[in-house]
Amino acid sequence: MTDATLENAPDAFIRRETLEQQPAPLSVAGPLAWVRTKLFSGPLASLLTLVSLYIVIVAVQDLVKFYILDAVWTGTSREACLADKVGRPVGACWPYVADRIQYFIYGSYPIAERWRVNTVFAMFALGVVWLLWSLAPLKKVGAFFFFVILPLSGFILLLGGARAEWVLNTLLWITLALAVVYAVVSFVPSLALWASTPIRLAEAENPPLARFVQGKMLVLLALLVFGAIEVFSERIGLPRVDTGLWGGMTVTFLISAVGIVFSLPLGVVLALGRRSKLPIIQLMSVIFIEFVRGVPLITVLFMANTMLPLFVPQEYSPDRLLRPLIGVALFASAYMAEVIRGGLQAIPKGQFEGAMSLGLGYWQMMRLIILPQAIRIVIPGIVNTFIGLFKDTTLVSIVGIFDFLNTVQATLVDPTWATPTTRTTGYAFAAIFYFVCCWGMSRYSISVEKRMAAGQRR
Amino acid sequence: MSSIPEKTVSPGKASLFYDPKIRGYFYQILLVAVVGFLIWSAASNVIENLRAQKIASGFGFWHNAAGFDVNQKLIPFTASGSTYGQAFFVGLLNTLLVAALGIVFATVIGFAVGVARLSNNWIIAKLAMIYVEIIRNIPLLLQLFFWYNAVLKPLPDARNSISLPGGIYLNNRGIIMPTPQFGAAFEFVLVALLIAIAAAIAFFVWSRHQQASTGRQYPNGWIALGLVVGLPLLVFFIAGRPLAFEYPQQGRFNLTGGVQVFPEFVALLVGLSTYTAGFIAEVVRAGILAVSRGQTEAAHALGLRSGPTLKLVVVPQAMRVIIPPLTSQYLNLVKNSSLAVAIGYPDLTQVFMGTVLNQTGQAVEMVSITMGVYLTISLVTSFAMNIYNKRMALVER
């Protein structure tokens, strides 16, 4: 075979310069090709596309007609939403939602005291943003705020009355005492050295005083918040608001907040217990987790409602709202434990061995090396569990607590706004509320997942 | 012991206080003591409180007359003549009925939606996505209220029932369907069905054997379908069609005759199946995505067409990923069926933790019986799941 090169190929046409780049032909790129491959790739696909297009158009048309075009937007009573009074077909009755929105948010909480609920809402939002926003500084202080300060001040502000005042005063004394201790320790460095925890390695790096900065911040923050509440309660007064009056989104958020605040630490303990080498601790953790995960939440709520009062002496019978709170917290902690256990299992053995070889004890190893990594891995799982918990808060309506869904249900049987479309409007409003909350949280968990996967991308 | 000099004690020996073993014992004893104390004090309080409130304890109530009626019952039950024990079985059967049907429907819808989300067809994929997002982000209880109160309750009353083809009527009391009336010869059809199933299994075994030894393949699916459907149908016609329907009659005020399917049941079934289907769809999608593209390409490279590739390569591997979370979704469905109590479907929770508990006040017994049932279902399923997982898990070194 002779060499076929440029020189000895007599009749060949050989292009010597590169062609200009051409756009891809219309049949493989561009909108037309997209329609062809993604919508009408074959007879069956075309049929499916047309049928679903038809369904979409009809459904969207109906929804828009009912909830926007035909909907009533203004009005003061049910008359505005009755078709024969208005003289046209009537869709959703939005004035009903506008009229009842206060009830949906606060339940029967006294109007004059609602600023307390708003304050707790604001603190809750601050805590959530602090913890969840990846760029926020001082995460540990934020965690302290969310898991310690928020529940305590929430309790004081929402409940009020003599008991709350007693708690507030006690807390103020404790924080003041701590502040004094820290002040003394800061000014007497040798004391600080003596009081510091026995991590000698870290000590060599950091001057002893620097390690007190965080502690001081926690105390300062606590002092600030509790002091502010004290000032408010002195000025305005915090009369007691019975839990029977609480309701609406307040209770929904309260139950989910209590659920997350208590279930996370409990879940960590249970997860550690389940992975413990001590047989009895492991057995008890497994029994608790599997028992709770094996029964429906409703039965747990019924149990909390009917059996908790039997478990304690009658004079300590728990509050009607406290019972489902305990039930929900215990229920959520079992699920949280399984999520965190997943994180613990994902930590390579080398991390444990490395920590042990540095001479760390069990709790130091867990607190400083393992848990920070494990919990970071399972943040999406924690958020997903929390979404489940948030949806499950609706079940407390079955044991007679007026959560958001139950307040909506309650207004539906109220004759003031009884119209044929009230029910659909109320349910749509509730659905939008839950959807926005849950969907937002799931977006957040996806974004965290992506951020964590960024390190894996090459 | 005194003969041993003190010096031989190893110098590095820590004090008992730092011995991890001793500490372990200490913590465990402490835990047992704390839990034991909690249980003891709770138990003594329960006894005290029950005595104070004059509530009986023990399971003697089981044989007491129930005194309430249940609308949907699969076994005979009357207010006057039945006991709490029978009420338990009525509730349990209702739970199992709605759970079993719910699992079937949820699986069908869930697999369809899950596959649709991966469809090449843009609009189908988006619709499936919208379905999943909406269903998963709205509480089940709200969905049940919607189905029950906003869809089924506003249906016309019995006098203006909506008539559907096949003699089915729809009104606010539920769905009224014709009652099937089986002739004497209908037994033959059932026998034929059993024979057909047995024959299909036998054929399946034989064809696998054939394939293993000779490599020949048979259309197992079609033959099995033909047997299971065809044989009973044939016998049905030979036996002279021993099946008649008694159609509900539209009376002046009400419908008479027919089988009534209660709206509570329909709402619960629809709500549970559509809700769980949303989760199953995600499980299915994740399972299919978990099979790497290389597997499909390798199968094509071996000369398998897309049908066998799916059947022999993709689905078996996807199922390994799908089945464990699928089971937990089934369990969730069973547990969620207890939401029946919110719309008044007489399931186990509603009958036992609702009505019976209110009547007898024996909280401890009712709660433990009801929880015990759900716990048994869960534990048995997860036990079976563990065995399955062990069999299916990839064999590694």
Contacts between the chains, C-beta under 8 A, distances in Angstrom:
chain1	res1	chain2	res2	distance
A	34	B	122	7.9
A	37	B	120	7.3
A	38	B	120	6.8
A	38	B	121	6.6
A	38	B	122	3.9
A	39	B	121	6.5
A	39	B	122	6.0
A	39	B	123	6.4
A	41	B	120	6.3
A	41	B	121	7.3
A	45	B	120	7.5
A	45	B	121	5.2
A	48	B	121	6.0
A	48	B	124	5.9
A	49	B	121	6.1
A	49	B	123	5.5
A	49	B	124	7.4
A	52	B	123	5.2
A	52	B	124	6.0
A	52	B	127	5.6
A	53	B	123	6.4
A	55	B	127	7.9
A	56	B	123	7.3
A	56	B	127	7.0
A	277	B	24	7.6
A	278	B	24	4.9
A	278	B	27	6.5
A	278	B	28	5.3
A	279	B	28	7.6
A	280	B	28	4.2
A	280	B	31	6.4
A	280	B	32	6.2
A	281	B	27	6.8
A	281	B	28	5.9
A	281	B	31	5.9
A	284	B	31	6.6
A	284	B	35	6.7
A	290	B	378	8.0
A	290	B	379	7.2
A	291	B	375	6.6
A	293	B	378	7.2
A	294	B	374	6.3
A	294	B	375	4.3
A	294	B	377	8.0
A	294	B	378	3.5
A	294	B	379	6.1
A	295	B	335	7.1
A	295	B	371	4.7
A	295	B	374	4.7
A	295	B	375	5.7
A	295	B	378	7.5
A	296	B	335	3.9
A	296	B	336	6.9
A	296	B	338	4.1
A	296	B	349	7.1
A	296	B	374	5.9
A	297	B	335	7.7
A	298	B	338	4.6
A	298	B	339	6.6
A	298	B	341	6.3
A	298	B	349	5.9
A	298	B	353	7.7
A	299	B	338	6.5
A	299	B	349	6.4
A	299	B	353	6.4
A	299	B	367	6.8
A	299	B	370	5.5
A	299	B	371	5.2
A	299	B	374	6.6
A	302	B	349	7.6
A	302	B	353	4.7
A	302	B	357	7.5
A	302	B	367	6.4
A	302	B	370	7.9
A	303	B	363	7.9
A	303	B	367	4.7
A	303	B	371	7.2
A	306	B	357	6.7
A	306	B	363	3.7
A	306	B	366	8.0
A	306	B	367	6.7
A	307	B	46	7.9
A	307	B	363	5.2
A	307	B	364	6.3
A	307	B	367	5.8
A	309	B	49	7.4
A	310	B	45	6.6
A	310	B	46	4.7
A	310	B	49	4.8
A	310	B	50	6.9
A	310	B	363	6.4
A	310	B	364	7.0
A	311	B	42	4.1
A	311	B	45	5.6
A	311	B	46	6.4
A	312	B	42	7.8
A	312	B	45	5.8
A	313	B	45	5.9
A	313	B	48	7.4
A	313	B	49	7.9
A	314	B	49	6.1
A	314	B	52	6.8
A	387	B	137	7.7
A	391	B	138	7.7
A	391	B	139	4.1
A	391	B	140	7.1
A	392	B	139	7.4
A	394	B	139	4.3
A	394	B	141	4.3
A	394	B	142	6.4
A	395	B	141	6.2
A	395	B	339	7.3
A	397	B	141	7.2
A	397	B	342	7.6
A	398	B	141	8.0
A	398	B	339	7.9
A	398	B	341	5.9
A	398	B	342	5.5
A	405	B	139	7.0
A	405	B	141	6.5
A	405	B	142	5.9
A	405	B	145	7.7
A	409	B	145	7.0
A	412	B	149	7.7
A	420	B	154	7.8
A	423	B	149	6.0
A	423	B	150	5.3
A	424	B	150	5.5
A	427	B	142	6.7
A	427	B	145	6.6
A	427	B	146	5.2
A	427	B	149	7.8
A	427	B	150	5.7
A	430	B	142	5.6
A	431	B	138	5.1
A	431	B	142	6.1
A	431	B	146	7.7
A	434	B	137	6.7
A	434	B	138	5.2
A	434	B	139	5.6
A	434	B	142	6.5
A	435	B	134	6.9
A	435	B	137	4.8
A	435	B	138	5.7
A	438	B	136	7.7
A	438	B	137	3.9
A	438	B	138	7.5
A	439	B	133	6.6
A	439	B	137	4.8
A	442	B	137	7.0
